[in-house]
Amino acid sequence: MSHDEWIADWLLWRHRAELEAKRLWEHHKEVNLQLELEMSRFDRRYEHLFQNRRQAIGLGPIPGYGLTESPIERMLLPWLLFSDYAAPVIVQLQVPIGPFRVDFLLTVSLPGGRSQRIIVECDGEEFHHPHRDAIRDGYFAEKGIVTVRAPGSEIYRRPYDVVDRVAELIREWAEATS
């Protein structure tokens, strides 16, 4: 095989490999899209079953469930409500603070009669703007309120990680005041 034939052979092989990689990538994207659609259907089914189960055992619906504005907020709400914190916590939804409205406001009752507030913001892709978020976070920091930002992907995959960050803050505050 001459050098030119070898080069032509290699280029043909490379072209075929690139086409196969592109085909696999398109298939991968299609499978991921189908999986995301199935997961959202599962989430809606799960939410319905969860609500029915709560009512069947006499607990009624999740408080404030209808006040959430997005699927990621609905997904995070039970985790925030039913988590075990180091101090008593009141969870409020869609609370206006100054010129802004926050997704969740947690008011923590600390030892010694003190209280501390935490804002949990659910950052979905379409409403997440880093520059505007920084302005909001600065405003809340001036008021002494800590902001915990939770990307939608984290809420969908690991909502317990978001709650762990909140619980860790509360634990630190509780230890510092006791």
C-alpha positions as CSV (number, residue, x, y, z in Angstrom):
1,M,0.0,0.0,0.0
2,S,1.4,3.3,-1.1
3,H,1.6,6.3,1.2
4,D,-1.3,8.1,-0.8
5,E,-3.5,5.0,-0.5
6,W,-2.7,4.8,3.2
7,I,-3.7,8.5,3.7
8,A,-6.9,8.0,1.7
9,D,-7.7,4.9,3.7
10,W,-7.1,6.7,7.0
11,L,-9.2,9.7,5.9
12,L,-12.1,7.4,4.9
13,W,-11.8,5.6,8.2
14,R,-11.8,8.9,10.1
15,H,-14.8,10.2,8.2
16,R,-16.7,7.0,9.0
17,A,-15.7,7.2,12.7
18,E,-16.9,10.9,12.8
19,L,-20.2,9.9,11.3
20,E,-20.7,7.1,13.7
21,A,-19.8,9.4,16.7
22,K,-22.3,11.9,15.4
23,R,-25.0,9.2,15.1
24,L,-24.3,8.0,18.6
25,W,-24.4,11.5,20.0
26,E,-27.8,12.2,18.3
27,H,-29.1,8.9,19.7
28,H,-27.7,9.8,23.1
29,K,-29.5,13.2,23.0
30,E,-32.7,11.5,21.9
31,V,-32.5,8.9,24.7
32,N,-31.8,11.7,27.3
33,L,-34.7,13.7,26.1
34,Q,-37.0,10.6,26.3
35,L,-35.6,9.9,29.8
36,E,-36.3,13.5,30.9
37,L,-39.8,13.3,29.6
38,E,-40.4,10.0,31.4
39,M,-38.9,11.4,34.6
40,S,-41.2,14.5,34.5
41,R,-44.2,12.1,33.9
42,F,-43.0,10.0,36.8
43,D,-42.6,13.1,39.0
44,R,-46.2,14.2,38.3
45,R,-47.5,10.6,39.0
46,Y,-45.3,10.5,42.1
47,E,-46.6,13.9,43.4
48,H,-50.2,12.7,42.9
49,L,-49.6,9.5,44.7
50,F,-47.7,11.3,47.5
51,Q,-50.5,13.7,48.0
52,N,-53.1,10.9,48.0
53,R,-51.0,8.9,50.5
54,R,-50.8,11.9,52.8
55,Q,-54.6,12.3,52.7
56,A,-55.2,8.6,53.1
57,I,-53.2,8.5,56.4
58,G,-54.9,11.7,57.6
59,L,-52.2,14.2,57.1
60,G,-53.9,16.1,54.3
61,P,-52.1,17.9,51.5
62,I,-48.7,19.3,51.9
63,P,-49.1,22.8,53.4
64,G,-48.6,25.5,50.7
65,Y,-48.2,23.0,47.9
66,G,-50.5,25.0,45.6
67,L,-48.5,28.2,46.2
68,T,-45.4,26.9,44.4
69,E,-44.8,28.4,41.0
70,S,-42.6,25.8,39.3
71,P,-42.0,22.0,39.3
72,I,-38.6,22.4,41.0
73,E,-40.2,24.3,43.8
74,R,-42.9,21.6,44.2
75,M,-40.2,19.0,44.2
76,L,-38.1,20.8,46.9
77,L,-41.0,21.8,49.2
78,P,-41.6,18.4,50.9
79,W,-37.8,18.1,51.5
80,L,-37.7,21.6,53.2
81,L,-40.9,20.9,55.2
82,F,-40.1,17.5,56.6
83,S,-36.4,17.6,57.2
84,D,-34.9,17.3,60.6
85,Y,-33.2,20.6,61.5
86,A,-31.1,21.5,64.6
87,A,-33.7,24.2,65.6
88,P,-37.4,24.9,64.9
89,V,-38.0,26.2,61.4
90,I,-41.0,28.0,59.8
91,V,-41.1,27.6,56.0
92,Q,-42.9,30.2,54.0
93,L,-43.5,30.3,50.2
94,Q,-43.4,33.2,47.7
95,V,-42.6,35.8,50.3
96,P,-42.2,39.5,49.3
97,I,-39.0,41.1,50.7
98,G,-38.5,44.6,49.6
99,P,-38.8,44.8,45.8
100,F,-38.3,41.1,45.4
101,R,-40.3,37.9,46.0
102,V,-38.4,34.8,47.2
103,D,-39.2,31.2,46.5
104,F,-38.8,30.0,50.2
105,L,-38.1,31.9,53.4
106,L,-37.1,29.8,56.3
107,T,-37.2,31.5,59.7
108,V,-35.1,29.7,62.3
109,S,-35.8,30.0,66.0
110,L,-32.4,29.9,67.8
111,P,-31.7,29.4,71.5
112,G,-31.8,32.6,73.5
113,G,-34.9,33.9,71.6
114,R,-32.9,34.9,68.5
115,S,-34.0,34.2,65.0
116,Q,-32.2,34.0,61.7
117,R,-33.6,33.9,58.2
118,I,-32.6,31.8,55.1
119,I,-33.8,32.3,51.6
120,V,-33.8,29.3,49.3
121,E,-34.0,30.2,45.7
122,C,-34.8,27.6,43.0
123,D,-32.8,28.6,39.9
124,G,-34.4,27.1,36.8
125,E,-32.7,27.7,33.5
126,E,-35.2,30.2,32.1
127,F,-35.4,32.4,35.2
128,H,-31.7,32.2,36.4
129,H,-29.8,35.4,35.6
130,P,-26.4,35.5,37.5
131,H,-26.2,39.3,37.3
132,R,-29.7,39.9,38.6
133,D,-29.3,37.1,41.2
134,A,-26.1,38.8,42.5
135,I,-28.1,42.1,43.0
136,R,-30.9,40.2,44.8
137,D,-28.4,38.3,47.0
138,G,-26.6,41.6,47.9
139,Y,-29.9,43.2,48.9
140,F,-30.7,40.2,51.1
141,A,-27.2,40.2,52.6
142,E,-27.6,43.8,53.6
143,K,-30.8,42.8,55.5
144,G,-28.8,40.0,57.2
145,I,-30.5,37.2,55.3
146,V,-28.5,34.3,53.9
147,T,-29.4,33.1,50.4
148,V,-29.0,29.5,49.4
149,R,-29.2,29.0,45.6
150,A,-30.3,25.7,44.2
151,P,-30.0,25.0,40.5
152,G,-32.9,23.1,39.0
153,S,-30.6,20.2,38.0
154,E,-29.5,19.7,41.6
155,I,-33.1,19.8,42.8
156,Y,-34.2,17.2,40.3
157,R,-31.2,14.9,41.0
158,R,-30.4,15.5,44.6
159,P,-32.9,17.6,46.5
160,Y,-31.4,16.3,49.8
161,D,-28.1,18.1,49.0
162,V,-30.0,21.4,49.0
163,V,-31.6,20.6,52.3
164,D,-28.2,19.4,53.7
165,R,-26.7,22.9,53.0
166,V,-29.6,24.6,54.7
167,A,-29.5,22.1,57.7
168,E,-25.7,22.7,58.0
169,L,-26.2,26.5,58.3
170,I,-28.9,26.0,60.9
171,R,-26.7,23.6,62.8
172,E,-23.8,26.0,62.8
173,W,-26.0,28.8,64.1
174,A,-27.6,26.6,66.7
175,E,-24.1,25.5,68.0
176,A,-22.8,29.1,68.0
177,T,-25.7,30.4,70.1
178,S,-25.8,27.5,72.6
